[in-house]
């Protein structure tokens, strides 16, 4: 991220990491994530795991297998 009045990001993953870091300060849960879903595949772009790693960033699965 570039330090400007309006931040810019090189990648969607970089933006996702910053969003999750901010949310983690207000939401008291172990795991939440930002995913890309095209109804065929699910790709976890960024995941926040407070204590236990339940879901890692970069995890991919078929849409039909996700829940």
HELIX and SHEET records of a PDB file:
HELIX    1   1 UNK A   12  UNK A   23  1                                  12    
HELIX    2   2 UNK A   63  UNK A   65  5                                   3    
SHEET    1   A 3 UNK A  31  UNK A  37  0                                        
SHEET    2   A 3 UNK A  41  UNK A  49 -1                                        
SHEET    3   A 3 UNK A  60  UNK A  62 -1                                        
END                                                                             
